[in-house]
Amino acid sequence: MGELSYITHDTEKEKPVRFKWQILDWNIPAEVLNRMELNLAGEQELPSAPSGITITDPPKASERRGSSTRNFARRSFSHDPARDARNTRLGKAGELLVVQHEKDELIKAGREDLAEKVIHIAANTGGDGAGYDVLSYSATGDEKHIEIKTTRSGDKNTKFFITSNEVAFSRSHPETFYLYRIYNFNNTSSLMYVLHGDMNEILQLDPVNYRASPR
């Protein structure tokens, strides 16, 4: 077997912990693939990305107040590897677009020195480990911890998922945490609004799952 490369693991599950690995340089014989009933997808190309980002205003806060009535209808959370792979590729494409956007903005501001220091953190941690995706800077040199959420939908009100780790990081770093919400991501254009601060105070957070144990 070829070399294994760690990608990420499920931080919400224990005993067993579920890891995601990538096999590198595995020249597996065709008969072995057939016996294991495996179809290798090979290296997946990223979605075609637009050349830039158009900044928009965040959606207006809902006028509705009070608690909403929970819908107890059965929900399906089927595992779809193909869909998960598409979402992963789309997320990475959005992150790379933001990395370039941040560098371009710093260069326009005459801060080529800071543009060279922009780091795609998620590419090094393999996911949510750091609590944000990109380390960037303002033109004055202040750090920016940027989390990117990307969808193809053209509706800025489309809901998105944010992890407890990302929310916790925003709470402990409200001055430097930014959420870049990219939507209408397609081959010709991309729209984005920016949220800054503690996401506990800015977002309406609806719990989807709990990690539970007996008291």
C-alpha positions in Angstrom: 0.0 0.0 0.0 1.1 3.6 -0.7 1.7 6.3 1.8 -1.2 7.5 3.9 -1.9 11.3 4.3 -4.1 12.5 7.2 -6.9 14.8 6.0 -9.2 15.4 8.9 -11.3 13.7 11.6 -14.8 13.9 13.0 -14.5 16.0 16.1 -18.1 15.2 17.1 -17.5 11.4 17.4 -15.5 9.4 19.9 -15.1 5.7 20.5 -14.3 5.2 17.7 -12.8 8.4 16.4 -13.5 8.6 12.6 -10.5 9.7 10.6 -10.4 10.7 6.9 -7.2 9.6 5.1 -5.9 9.9 1.6 -3.8 7.2 0.0 -0.8 8.5 -1.9 0.8 6.7 -4.8 -1.0 3.4 -4.5 -0.6 1.4 -7.7 -3.4 -1.0 -6.9 -3.9 -3.9 -9.4 -7.2 -3.9 -11.3 -8.1 -7.3 -9.9 -7.8 -6.0 -6.4 -10.1 -3.1 -7.2 -12.7 -5.5 -8.6 -12.5 -7.7 -5.6 -12.9 -4.8 -3.2 -15.6 -3.3 -5.5 -13.8 0.1 -5.5 -14.1 2.9 -8.0 -11.2 5.3 -7.8 -12.2 8.8 -8.7 -8.7 10.1 -9.0 -7.7 13.7 -8.3 -10.8 15.9 -8.5 -10.6 19.2 -10.2 -11.9 22.3 -8.4 -15.0 24.0 -9.7 -14.2 26.8 -12.2 -13.9 29.9 -10.1 -14.8 33.5 -11.0 -12.0 36.0 -11.4 -13.1 38.2 -8.5 -15.6 38.9 -5.8 -18.3 41.5 -5.6 -19.0 42.7 -2.0 -22.6 43.1 -1.0 -24.4 44.1 2.2 -25.3 41.3 4.7 -28.9 40.2 4.7 -31.2 42.2 7.0 -32.0 40.7 10.4 -35.4 39.1 10.4 -38.1 41.2 11.9 -39.5 38.1 13.6 -38.9 37.8 17.3 -39.4 35.0 19.8 -38.8 31.3 19.6 -39.8 29.4 16.5 -41.8 26.3 16.7 -39.6 23.2 16.0 -40.7 20.9 13.2 -40.5 17.4 14.5 -40.9 15.8 11.1 -38.4 13.1 10.3 -35.2 14.4 8.7 -33.0 12.4 6.5 -29.2 12.7 6.9 -28.1 10.0 4.4 -24.4 9.9 3.7 -23.6 10.7 0.1 -19.9 10.5 -0.7 -20.3 12.1 -4.1 -22.2 15.1 -2.6 -19.7 15.4 0.2 -16.8 15.4 -2.3 -18.5 18.2 -4.4 -19.1 20.3 -1.2 -15.5 19.8 -0.2 -14.2 20.9 -3.6 -16.5 23.9 -3.6 -15.4 24.9 -0.1 -11.8 24.7 -1.2 -12.4 26.7 -4.3 -14.1 29.5 -2.2 -11.1 29.5 0.2 -8.6 29.9 -2.7 -10.7 32.7 -4.1 -10.6 34.5 -0.8 -6.8 34.0 -0.5 -6.3 35.7 -3.9 -8.9 38.4 -3.0 -7.0 39.3 0.2 -3.7 39.4 -1.5 -5.1 41.6 -4.3 -6.6 44.0 -1.8 -3.4 44.3 0.2 -1.4 44.9 -3.0 -3.8 47.7 -4.0 -3.3 49.3 -0.6 0.5 49.2 -1.1 1.1 46.4 1.4 2.8 43.8 -0.8 4.7 42.8 2.4 1.5 41.8 4.1 0.1 40.1 0.9 3.1 37.7 1.0 2.1 36.7 4.6 -1.5 35.7 3.8 -1.8 32.0 4.7 -4.4 29.4 3.6 -4.6 27.8 7.1 -7.3 25.2 6.1 -4.9 23.7 3.5 -2.4 23.0 6.3 -4.8 21.8 9.0 -7.1 19.7 6.7 -10.3 21.4 7.9 -11.7 22.9 11.0 -8.8 22.4 13.4 -7.8 26.1 13.6 -11.3 27.5 13.8 -10.8 29.6 10.6 -9.6 29.1 7.0 -7.4 32.0 6.1 -5.0 34.2 8.0 -4.9 37.7 6.5 -4.3 41.3 7.4 -5.8 44.7 7.2 -3.9 47.5 5.5 -2.8 48.7 8.9 -1.3 45.3 9.7 -4.0 44.0 12.1 -4.6 40.2 11.8 -7.8 38.8 10.3 -8.9 35.3 11.0 -11.3 34.5 8.2 -13.8 31.7 8.0 -15.2 31.1 4.5 -18.7 29.7 3.7 -19.3 29.1 0.0 -22.5 28.0 -1.9 -23.6 28.2 -5.5 -27.0 29.5 -4.5 -27.7 33.1 -5.6 -29.8 33.8 -2.5 -27.8 35.6 0.3 -30.4 34.3 2.8 -29.5 30.7 2.2 -28.6 29.0 5.5 -25.1 27.6 6.0 -23.4 25.4 8.6 -20.9 26.6 11.1 -19.1 24.3 13.5 -18.9 24.7 17.3 -15.1 25.2 17.0 -15.5 28.1 14.6 -18.2 29.7 16.8 -15.9 29.3 19.9 -13.0 30.8 18.0 -15.1 33.8 17.1 -16.1 34.3 20.7 -12.5 34.3 21.9 -11.3 36.5 19.1 -14.2 38.8 18.2 -11.8 41.7 17.2 -10.1 39.6 14.5 -12.7 37.1 13.4 -14.4 37.6 10.0 -16.9 35.3 8.3 -16.9 35.7 4.5 -20.1 34.4 3.1 -19.7 33.6 -0.6 -22.8 32.9 -2.6 -23.7 32.8 -6.3 -20.4 31.1 -6.8 -20.2 30.3 -10.5 -17.9 30.6 -13.6 -18.5 34.3 -14.2 -19.2 36.0 -10.9 -19.2 35.6 -7.1 -21.0 37.6 -4.5 -19.9 38.0 -0.8 -20.9 39.7 2.4 -18.8 40.0 5.5 -19.6 39.5 9.2 -17.2 40.6 11.8 -17.1 39.7 15.5 -18.6 37.1 17.8 -20.8 34.8 15.7 -22.9 34.0 18.9 -24.1 37.6 18.8 -24.4 38.0 15.0 -25.9 34.8 13.8 -29.0 32.9 14.8 -27.6 29.5 15.7 -29.9 26.6 15.5 -28.6 23.3 17.1 -28.6 20.4 14.7 -26.8 17.7 16.7 -25.6 17.2 20.3 -22.8 15.1 21.6 -24.5 13.4 24.6 -23.6 11.2 27.6 -25.5 10.2 30.7 -25.3 12.7 33.6 
